[in-house]
Amino acid sequence: MAKAGLDVVALDGRKAYTYDLDSESVVAIDLATGDQVGAGARPQGNLPARSDQSGESDAQDDVPLCQQHAPAVGTVGGKRIAVGVFPTVTEGTGTTADTSTYELVALDTETGEAAWQAPLNVSVGGDFCHVAGISGKVAVVVLGGSFEPPNTYGVDLESRKVVWTAEQFEAQYVQGSHVVGVDASGDGSVVEGLNPATGHLQWQGPEAYVSVDLFEVTPFSSESVLVQNRDADGWSTVLRLKDGQQVDVPGMGERLHEVQRCSYDLRTLTFCFFHTTAGGELAAYQAKSGKLLWRLGGPDGNPGRIAPDLTAAFHGAVYGNVVRDGGASEPIVLDGATGKDRELDPGAAPTLVNEYVGLTAERDGSLYTAMG
């Protein structure tokens, strides 16, 4: 599989989809065997030469061509596809300079072969190139961002053409009829919701005079997102997808609580791990309402119990690692409804989980362990 970490892996059913950095293509992996399915989907255009840290070109390293995220998986025209994006270069002739652009690549999830490739005719050069998500027949693609915030493009997956552009807006999460990201076109950075079909503004949320890359938007439930501002005076809040209004969630914004991460179990529960002055704290919430169900660790947790460092949650199960005083890390599974220990020796604490498998990276970052 890819060597860039689990942040470039998408789970969908019994397969995973990722970027293979050796073949420079989007590939499908059979989760039962760990083998690649099909030949993958590679762009038709020429890829730019990689550079090592000394700036020498054509370096054979494991660095992606840009900051790619996991491929986005969706169904368009009755076909399930995994979509990724690559930078490409058209070589100039004579006094004509080389032209840098991007190419969208779709993988047929059933066969693991290329479904199609489509040049985007967008030339913005930069560090970002990833598909933030798919809504209906539109892929939300983030490009650019070397010396200024990236742009976001809506690409119709039937015509394979750009249908809208949001300049200096970084889409970070796509869910249903909403795109949530950060607009840095003004004096500060502001969280916004856009319509994925048209790119039109739906709502504006919190604003801060910080760099766009200090904002992070992740799912809190099927109807809300967690927004984190990670500057020195950072804060966290939960916003409703439909209108950007704040959801009252105990712990968010409390002076002594810094949220590290949250994980929605894709049913009814969400779990968050906090750093507090009394150590780590794991809290469980009703995902829709934000109502606090239980806390473990921290200043208000149960005495004598250690809050595990949260790695993932799925369908009522909470996965994490208990870190002992000596530094030993022990994976564990908790019951999400009660917070009680459910499995003391699961073998590993997965980072990605679905109904078939859990994935965790090996220490060298190049291999993955599948847990049935």
C-alpha positions in Angstrom: 0.0 0.0 0.0 1.0 3.7 0.0 3.9 4.9 2.1 2.4 8.3 3.1 0.3 7.1 6.1 -3.3 6.3 6.9 -4.3 9.9 6.1 -4.2 9.0 2.4 -6.3 5.8 2.8 -10.1 5.5 2.4 -12.1 2.5 3.6 -15.2 1.5 1.6 -16.7 -1.9 2.1 -14.1 -4.7 1.8 -11.5 -2.6 0.0 -9.3 0.4 0.8 -8.3 3.1 -1.7 -5.1 5.0 -1.6 -2.2 6.5 -3.6 0.6 4.2 -4.5 3.7 6.3 -4.6 5.8 3.8 -6.6 3.4 3.5 -9.5 2.1 7.0 -8.9 -1.5 5.9 -9.3 -4.8 5.5 -7.3 -5.1 1.8 -6.3 -7.6 -0.5 -4.7 -6.5 -2.9 -1.9 -8.4 -6.1 -1.0 -8.7 -5.9 2.8 -8.9 -9.7 3.2 -5.6 -10.4 1.5 -3.8 -7.0 1.5 -3.2 -7.5 -2.3 -3.8 -4.8 -4.9 -6.9 -5.3 -7.1 -6.3 -4.4 -10.7 -3.7 -2.2 -12.2 -4.9 1.1 -10.6 -5.5 4.4 -12.3 -2.7 6.7 -13.3 -2.9 10.1 -15.0 -2.3 10.3 -18.7 -0.3 13.5 -18.5 3.3 13.8 -17.5 3.9 14.0 -13.7 6.4 16.6 -12.5 9.8 15.4 -11.3 10.1 14.9 -7.6 12.7 16.7 -5.6 14.6 15.6 -2.5 15.3 18.0 0.4 18.4 19.3 -1.3 16.3 20.4 -4.3 17.7 17.8 -6.7 15.1 16.6 -9.2 14.1 13.0 -10.1 14.8 11.9 -6.5 13.5 8.4 -5.7 12.0 9.2 -2.4 8.6 8.6 -0.8 7.4 12.1 -0.8 4.0 12.6 -2.6 3.9 15.1 -5.4 1.7 17.4 -3.3 -0.3 17.2 -0.1 -2.7 14.5 -1.1 -5.5 13.2 1.1 -7.4 9.9 0.8 -9.2 9.4 -2.5 -12.9 10.2 -2.4 -15.4 7.4 -3.0 -18.8 7.9 -4.5 -21.4 6.6 -7.0 -21.9 8.5 -10.3 -24.0 7.2 -13.1 -24.5 3.9 -11.3 -20.8 3.2 -11.1 -18.8 3.3 -7.8 -15.5 5.2 -8.3 -12.6 6.3 -6.2 -11.4 9.7 -7.3 -7.9 11.3 -6.9 -6.1 14.2 -8.4 -2.5 14.6 -9.6 -0.4 17.6 -10.8 0.8 17.2 -14.4 3.2 19.2 -16.7 2.9 19.9 -20.4 6.4 20.6 -21.8 6.8 23.8 -23.8 8.7 24.2 -27.0 10.9 27.0 -28.2 10.2 30.0 -26.0 7.0 28.6 -24.7 7.3 27.7 -21.0 6.2 24.4 -19.4 2.5 24.5 -18.3 1.5 23.0 -14.9 -2.0 21.8 -14.4 -3.9 19.0 -12.7 -5.7 15.8 -13.8 -8.6 14.1 -12.1 -8.4 10.3 -12.1 -11.2 7.8 -11.4 -10.8 4.2 -10.4 -13.5 1.6 -11.0 -13.9 0.2 -7.5 -15.2 -3.2 -8.8 -12.3 -3.9 -11.1 -9.5 -1.8 -9.7 -8.8 -0.5 -13.2 -9.0 3.1 -14.5 -12.5 4.3 -15.2 -11.4 7.6 -16.8 -8.9 10.5 -16.6 -9.8 14.2 -17.1 -7.5 17.2 -17.3 -8.9 20.1 -15.2 -7.3 23.0 -17.2 -6.5 24.6 -13.9 -3.0 26.1 -13.4 -2.5 27.4 -9.9 0.7 25.6 -8.8 1.1 24.8 -5.1 1.4 22.4 -2.3 -2.2 21.2 -2.2 -3.9 18.8 -4.5 -6.6 16.6 -3.1 -10.3 15.7 -3.4 -12.1 16.8 -0.2 -15.2 14.8 -1.0 -18.0 13.9 -3.4 -21.5 15.2 -3.1 -24.0 13.9 -5.7 -22.2 14.1 -9.0 -19.7 16.9 -7.9 -16.2 16.3 -6.6 -14.8 19.1 -4.4 -11.2 19.5 -5.2 -8.6 21.7 -3.4 -5.6 23.0 -5.4 -2.8 25.5 -5.0 -1.6 27.1 -1.7 2.2 27.6 -2.0 2.3 31.2 -0.8 -1.3 32.0 -0.3 -4.4 30.0 0.6 -5.5 27.3 -1.9 -8.6 27.5 -4.1 -11.5 25.0 -4.1 -13.2 23.8 -7.3 -16.4 21.9 -7.9 -16.0 19.4 -10.7 -19.0 17.8 -12.4 -18.1 14.1 -12.6 -20.3 13.5 -15.6 -19.0 16.3 -17.8 -15.6 16.2 -16.0 -15.5 20.0 -16.1 -15.0 22.6 -13.4 -18.4 24.1 -12.6 -17.6 26.5 -9.8 -14.5 28.0 -8.1 -14.1 29.4 -4.6 -10.8 31.4 -4.5 -8.7 31.4 -1.3 -11.2 28.9 0.2 -9.9 25.5 1.5 -12.7 22.9 1.7 -12.0 20.5 4.5 -15.1 18.4 4.9 -18.0 17.4 2.5 -21.2 15.9 3.9 -24.5 15.6 2.0 -25.4 19.0 0.6 -22.7 20.9 2.5 -19.0 21.8 2.0 -17.3 23.2 5.1 -14.0 25.0 4.9 -12.0 28.1 5.7 -12.2 31.3 3.6 -9.0 33.4 3.9 -9.9 36.0 1.2 -10.5 38.8 3.8 -8.5 40.2 6.6 -9.0 37.1 8.8 -10.0 33.5 8.2 -13.6 32.6 8.5 -15.3 29.1 8.6 -18.0 28.9 5.9 -20.5 26.4 4.5 -21.0 26.2 0.7 -23.4 24.4 -1.6 -21.4 21.7 -3.3 -23.5 21.8 -6.5 -23.1 25.6 -7.0 -20.3 26.8 -4.7 -22.8 29.4 -3.3 -22.4 30.5 0.3 -24.8 28.9 2.8 -23.5 30.4 6.1 -20.5 31.9 7.8 -19.2 30.8 11.2 -16.4 31.8 13.5 -13.7 34.2 12.3 -10.1 34.5 13.6 -7.1 36.5 12.5 -4.9 33.5 12.1 -3.5 31.5 9.2 -5.9 29.3 7.3 -3.8 26.3 8.1 -4.5 26.7 11.9 -8.1 25.8 11.3 -9.2 22.2 11.2 -12.7 20.9 10.4 -13.7 17.3 11.1 -17.1 15.5 11.5 -18.8 15.6 14.9 -22.0 13.9 13.8 -24.0 13.4 10.6 -25.4 16.9 11.2 -22.5 18.9 12.7 -18.8 19.5 12.5 -16.0 20.1 15.0 -14.1 23.3 14.2 -10.7 23.7 15.9 -8.5 26.9 15.9 -5.0 25.6 16.8 -3.2 28.9 17.4 -1.7 29.8 20.7 -5.1 31.0 22.1 -7.0 28.4 20.2 -10.6 27.2 20.7 -12.9 24.5 19.6 -16.6 24.6 18.8 -19.3 22.4 17.2 -21.4 23.9 14.4 -24.5 22.6 12.7 -24.1 21.8 9.0 -27.4 23.3 8.0 -26.9 26.8 9.3 -23.5 27.1 11.0 -25.1 27.7 14.4 -23.1 26.5 17.5 -24.1 23.3 19.3 -23.6 23.4 23.1 -21.1 20.7 23.9 -19.7 20.4 27.4 -15.9 20.6 27.4 -15.6 22.6 24.2 -14.2 26.0 25.0 -13.7 25.3 28.7 -10.6 27.1 29.9 -8.7 24.0 31.0 -9.8 21.7 28.2 -8.0 21.4 24.9 -9.6 19.0 22.5 -7.1 16.7 20.8 -9.5 14.8 18.5 -13.1 13.6 18.2 -14.4 10.5 16.5 -18.0 9.9 15.4 -19.1 6.2 15.6 -21.4 6.7 12.5 -24.5 5.9 14.6 -25.4 7.9 17.6 -22.3 8.6 19.7 -19.2 10.8 19.4 -16.1 10.6 21.6 -13.5 13.3 22.2 -10.1 13.2 23.9 -9.0 16.3 25.8 -5.8 17.5 27.3 -6.4 19.0 30.7 -4.4 20.2 33.7 -5.2 16.9 35.3 -4.1 14.8 32.3 -6.0 13.2 29.5 -9.8 13.0 29.5 -12.1 10.9 27.3 -15.7 12.1 27.0 -18.7 10.5 25.3 -21.6 12.5 23.8 -24.9 12.0 22.1 -23.8 12.9 18.6 -26.9 14.8 17.5 -27.5 16.9 20.7 -24.0 17.1 22.1 -25.3 15.9 25.5 -22.5 14.6 27.8 -22.9 10.9 28.6 -19.8 10.1 30.6 -16.2 11.3 31.3 -13.1 9.2 32.0 -9.9 10.8 33.4 -9.2 14.5 33.7 -10.4 16.6 36.7 -14.0 15.2 36.5 -13.3 11.6 35.5 -13.5 8.3 37.5 -10.7 8.0 40.1 -8.4 5.0 39.6 -9.1 4.7 35.8 -6.9 6.0 33.0 -8.4 7.7 30.0 -7.1 5.9 26.8 -5.8 8.1 24.0 -8.6 7.9 21.4 -7.7 6.5 18.0 -11.1 5.7 16.4 -14.7 4.8 17.1 -17.2 2.7 15.2 -20.8 1.6 16.0 -20.6 1.9 19.8 -17.0 0.7 20.2 -14.2 3.1 21.3 -10.6 2.3 20.3 -7.5 3.7 22.0 -4.3 3.1 23.9 -3.8 3.2 27.7 -0.3 4.6 28.5 1.2 3.4 31.7 3.5 5.4 34.0 6.5 3.5 32.5 5.5 4.6 29.0 4.1 1.2 27.9 1.1 1.5 25.6 -1.7 -1.0 25.8 -4.5 -1.1 23.2 -8.0 -1.3 24.5 -11.7 -1.3 23.4 -14.3 0.5 25.5 -18.1 0.2 25.4 -19.2 3.5 24.0 -22.5 3.6 25.9 -21.1 3.0 29.4 -17.3 3.7 29.1 -16.5 0.3 30.7 -13.7 -1.9 29.4 -15.0 -4.1 26.6 -11.9 -5.8 25.3 -8.5 -5.8 27.1 -6.3 -7.4 24.5 -7.5 -6.4 21.0 -4.0 -6.6 19.5 -4.0 -3.1 18.2 -5.8 0.2 18.4 -7.0 1.0 14.8 -7.0 4.4 13.3 -9.5 3.5 10.4 -12.4 1.2 11.1 -15.5 0.0 9.2 -17.8 -3.0 9.5 -15.2 -5.3 8.1 -11.8 -4.3 9.3 -9.6 -2.0 11.4 -6.4 -0.6 10.0 -3.3 0.6 12.0 0.1 1.7 10.6 3.2 -0.3 11.4 6.0 1.7 13.1 7.9 2.2 9.9 4.9 3.8 8.4 5.0 1.6 5.2 2.8 -1.3 6.1 -0.7 -1.8 7.6 -2.1 -4.4 9.8 -5.7 -5.5 9.1 -7.8 -6.7 12.0 -11.0 -8.6 11.2 
